[in-house]
């Protein structure tokens, strides 16, 4: 049985879109929104901290912004740890 490389390449190209990840899926959109929310929280906290240093914000707002930032970073670290743990579990699976 002889397989021509051009036929294989054409078959691969035809099936490639089916195996490519779709960024418009709900999981991808939710992850993108979470990442955007994380970045927005960090930026707002940074602006509040700069305003507090220049005397434009009260200390209560600074403490609140720092608490929100701490919570966002802890959440991101927890998600990262879970992803790494899942990846390691996949690597341990027998083939």
TITORDREN-397580 format. One record per residue (C-alpha): x, y, z; residue number from 0. Coordinates in Angstrom, 2 decimals, always signed. Layout:
// TITORDREN-397580
<node><xx>X</xx><yy>Y</yy><zz>Z</zz><nulo>NUM</nulo></node>
...
This chain:
// TITORDREN-397580
<node><xx>+0.00</xx><yy>+0.00</yy><zz>+0.00</zz><nulo>0</nulo></node>
<node><xx>+1.53</xx><yy>+3.23</yy><zz>-1.12</zz><nulo>1</nulo></node>
<node><xx>+0.55</xx><yy>+6.56</yy><zz>+0.46</zz><nulo>2</nulo></node>
<node><xx>+1.42</xx><yy>+9.67</yy><zz>-1.42</zz><nulo>3</nulo></node>
<node><xx>+2.60</xx><yy>+12.56</yy><zz>+0.72</zz><nulo>4</nulo></node>
<node><xx>+0.48</xx><yy>+15.09</yy><zz>-1.17</zz><nulo>5</nulo></node>
<node><xx>-2.69</xx><yy>+13.14</yy><zz>-0.34</zz><nulo>6</nulo></node>
<node><xx>-1.69</xx><yy>+12.99</yy><zz>+3.31</zz><nulo>7</nulo></node>
<node><xx>-0.94</xx><yy>+16.72</yy><zz>+3.35</zz><nulo>8</nulo></node>
<node><xx>-4.29</xx><yy>+17.49</yy><zz>+1.75</zz><nulo>9</nulo></node>
<node><xx>-6.12</xx><yy>+15.29</yy><zz>+4.25</zz><nulo>10</nulo></node>
<node><xx>-4.28</xx><yy>+16.95</yy><zz>+7.12</zz><nulo>11</nulo></node>
<node><xx>-5.11</xx><yy>+20.41</yy><zz>+5.81</zz><nulo>12</nulo></node>
<node><xx>-8.77</xx><yy>+19.46</yy><zz>+5.43</zz><nulo>13</nulo></node>
<node><xx>-8.97</xx><yy>+18.16</yy><zz>+9.03</zz><nulo>14</nulo></node>
<node><xx>-6.85</xx><yy>+20.85</yy><zz>+10.59</zz><nulo>15</nulo></node>
<node><xx>-9.69</xx><yy>+23.34</yy><zz>+11.24</zz><nulo>16</nulo></node>
<node><xx>-11.60</xx><yy>+20.62</yy><zz>+13.11</zz><nulo>17</nulo></node>
<node><xx>-8.74</xx><yy>+20.11</yy><zz>+15.53</zz><nulo>18</nulo></node>
<node><xx>-7.76</xx><yy>+23.75</yy><zz>+15.95</zz><nulo>19</nulo></node>
<node><xx>-8.92</xx><yy>+25.38</yy><zz>+19.17</zz><nulo>20</nulo></node>
<node><xx>-11.90</xx><yy>+27.69</yy><zz>+18.83</zz><nulo>21</nulo></node>
<node><xx>-11.36</xx><yy>+30.92</yy><zz>+20.81</zz><nulo>22</nulo></node>
<node><xx>-15.05</xx><yy>+31.78</yy><zz>+20.53</zz><nulo>23</nulo></node>
<node><xx>-16.15</xx><yy>+28.92</yy><zz>+22.77</zz><nulo>24</nulo></node>
<node><xx>-17.67</xx><yy>+29.74</yy><zz>+26.13</zz><nulo>25</nulo></node>
<node><xx>-14.65</xx><yy>+28.48</yy><zz>+28.09</zz><nulo>26</nulo></node>
<node><xx>-12.28</xx><yy>+30.64</yy><zz>+26.06</zz><nulo>27</nulo></node>
<node><xx>-14.50</xx><yy>+33.69</yy><zz>+26.43</zz><nulo>28</nulo></node>
<node><xx>-14.85</xx><yy>+33.16</yy><zz>+30.18</zz><nulo>29</nulo></node>
<node><xx>-11.10</xx><yy>+32.83</yy><zz>+30.60</zz><nulo>30</nulo></node>
<node><xx>-10.54</xx><yy>+35.99</yy><zz>+28.57</zz><nulo>31</nulo></node>
<node><xx>-13.03</xx><yy>+37.90</yy><zz>+30.69</zz><nulo>32</nulo></node>
<node><xx>-11.39</xx><yy>+36.65</yy><zz>+33.89</zz><nulo>33</nulo></node>
<node><xx>-7.96</xx><yy>+37.73</yy><zz>+32.65</zz><nulo>34</nulo></node>
<node><xx>-9.31</xx><yy>+41.13</yy><zz>+31.65</zz><nulo>35</nulo></node>
<node><xx>-10.94</xx><yy>+41.54</yy><zz>+35.06</zz><nulo>36</nulo></node>
<node><xx>-7.67</xx><yy>+40.62</yy><zz>+36.77</zz><nulo>37</nulo></node>
<node><xx>-5.74</xx><yy>+43.19</yy><zz>+34.77</zz><nulo>38</nulo></node>
<node><xx>-8.40</xx><yy>+45.84</yy><zz>+35.41</zz><nulo>39</nulo></node>
<node><xx>-8.26</xx><yy>+45.19</yy><zz>+39.16</zz><nulo>40</nulo></node>
<node><xx>-4.48</xx><yy>+45.56</yy><zz>+39.18</zz><nulo>41</nulo></node>
<node><xx>-4.63</xx><yy>+48.79</yy><zz>+37.17</zz><nulo>42</nulo></node>
<node><xx>-7.30</xx><yy>+50.33</yy><zz>+39.43</zz><nulo>43</nulo></node>
<node><xx>-5.31</xx><yy>+49.38</yy><zz>+42.52</zz><nulo>44</nulo></node>
<node><xx>-2.17</xx><yy>+50.90</yy><zz>+41.06</zz><nulo>45</nulo></node>
<node><xx>-4.00</xx><yy>+54.14</yy><zz>+40.27</zz><nulo>46</nulo></node>
<node><xx>-5.44</xx><yy>+54.25</yy><zz>+43.79</zz><nulo>47</nulo></node>
<node><xx>-1.99</xx><yy>+53.65</yy><zz>+45.29</zz><nulo>48</nulo></node>
<node><xx>-0.46</xx><yy>+56.44</yy><zz>+43.21</zz><nulo>49</nulo></node>
<node><xx>-3.30</xx><yy>+58.78</yy><zz>+44.18</zz><nulo>50</nulo></node>
<node><xx>-2.82</xx><yy>+57.91</yy><zz>+47.86</zz><nulo>51</nulo></node>
<node><xx>+0.90</xx><yy>+58.64</yy><zz>+47.62</zz><nulo>52</nulo></node>
<node><xx>+0.23</xx><yy>+62.05</yy><zz>+46.13</zz><nulo>53</nulo></node>
<node><xx>-2.51</xx><yy>+62.82</yy><zz>+48.66</zz><nulo>54</nulo></node>
<node><xx>-5.44</xx><yy>+62.41</yy><zz>+46.27</zz><nulo>55</nulo></node>
<node><xx>-7.02</xx><yy>+59.36</yy><zz>+47.93</zz><nulo>56</nulo></node>
<node><xx>-7.79</xx><yy>+58.49</yy><zz>+51.51</zz><nulo>57</nulo></node>
<node><xx>-5.96</xx><yy>+55.66</yy><zz>+53.26</zz><nulo>58</nulo></node>
<node><xx>-9.17</xx><yy>+53.60</yy><zz>+53.52</zz><nulo>59</nulo></node>
<node><xx>-9.42</xx><yy>+53.46</yy><zz>+49.70</zz><nulo>60</nulo></node>
<node><xx>-5.77</xx><yy>+52.40</yy><zz>+49.52</zz><nulo>61</nulo></node>
<node><xx>-6.29</xx><yy>+49.56</yy><zz>+52.00</zz><nulo>62</nulo></node>
<node><xx>-9.40</xx><yy>+48.43</yy><zz>+50.12</zz><nulo>63</nulo></node>
<node><xx>-7.54</xx><yy>+48.49</yy><zz>+46.79</zz><nulo>64</nulo></node>
<node><xx>-4.65</xx><yy>+46.51</yy><zz>+48.26</zz><nulo>65</nulo></node>
<node><xx>-7.06</xx><yy>+43.91</yy><zz>+49.65</zz><nulo>66</nulo></node>
<node><xx>-8.72</xx><yy>+43.54</yy><zz>+46.24</zz><nulo>67</nulo></node>
<node><xx>-5.34</xx><yy>+43.16</yy><zz>+44.60</zz><nulo>68</nulo></node>
<node><xx>-4.27</xx><yy>+40.54</yy><zz>+47.13</zz><nulo>69</nulo></node>
<node><xx>-7.45</xx><yy>+38.57</yy><zz>+46.53</zz><nulo>70</nulo></node>
<node><xx>-7.02</xx><yy>+38.77</yy><zz>+42.74</zz><nulo>71</nulo></node>
<node><xx>-3.39</xx><yy>+37.61</yy><zz>+42.91</zz><nulo>72</nulo></node>
<node><xx>-4.25</xx><yy>+34.74</yy><zz>+45.27</zz><nulo>73</nulo></node>
<node><xx>-7.01</xx><yy>+33.65</yy><zz>+42.90</zz><nulo>74</nulo></node>
<node><xx>-4.68</xx><yy>+33.78</yy><zz>+39.90</zz><nulo>75</nulo></node>
<node><xx>-2.04</xx><yy>+31.76</yy><zz>+41.75</zz><nulo>76</nulo></node>
<node><xx>-4.62</xx><yy>+29.16</yy><zz>+42.76</zz><nulo>77</nulo></node>
<node><xx>-5.85</xx><yy>+28.81</yy><zz>+39.17</zz><nulo>78</nulo></node>
<node><xx>-2.27</xx><yy>+28.52</yy><zz>+37.95</zz><nulo>79</nulo></node>
<node><xx>-1.52</xx><yy>+25.83</yy><zz>+40.53</zz><nulo>80</nulo></node>
<node><xx>-4.61</xx><yy>+23.85</yy><zz>+39.49</zz><nulo>81</nulo></node>
<node><xx>-3.63</xx><yy>+24.07</yy><zz>+35.80</zz><nulo>82</nulo></node>
<node><xx>-0.09</xx><yy>+22.89</yy><zz>+36.57</zz><nulo>83</nulo></node>
<node><xx>-1.46</xx><yy>+20.06</yy><zz>+38.71</zz><nulo>84</nulo></node>
<node><xx>-3.82</xx><yy>+18.97</yy><zz>+35.92</zz><nulo>85</nulo></node>
<node><xx>-0.96</xx><yy>+19.08</yy><zz>+33.40</zz><nulo>86</nulo></node>
<node><xx>+1.20</xx><yy>+16.93</yy><zz>+35.66</zz><nulo>87</nulo></node>
<node><xx>-1.64</xx><yy>+14.43</yy><zz>+36.04</zz><nulo>88</nulo></node>
<node><xx>-1.94</xx><yy>+14.22</yy><zz>+32.25</zz><nulo>89</nulo></node>
<node><xx>+1.79</xx><yy>+13.58</yy><zz>+31.97</zz><nulo>90</nulo></node>
<node><xx>+1.53</xx><yy>+10.74</yy><zz>+34.50</zz><nulo>91</nulo></node>
<node><xx>-1.18</xx><yy>+8.95</yy><zz>+32.53</zz><nulo>92</nulo></node>
<node><xx>-0.06</xx><yy>+5.80</yy><zz>+30.76</zz><nulo>93</nulo></node>
<node><xx>-0.25</xx><yy>+5.93</yy><zz>+27.01</zz><nulo>94</nulo></node>
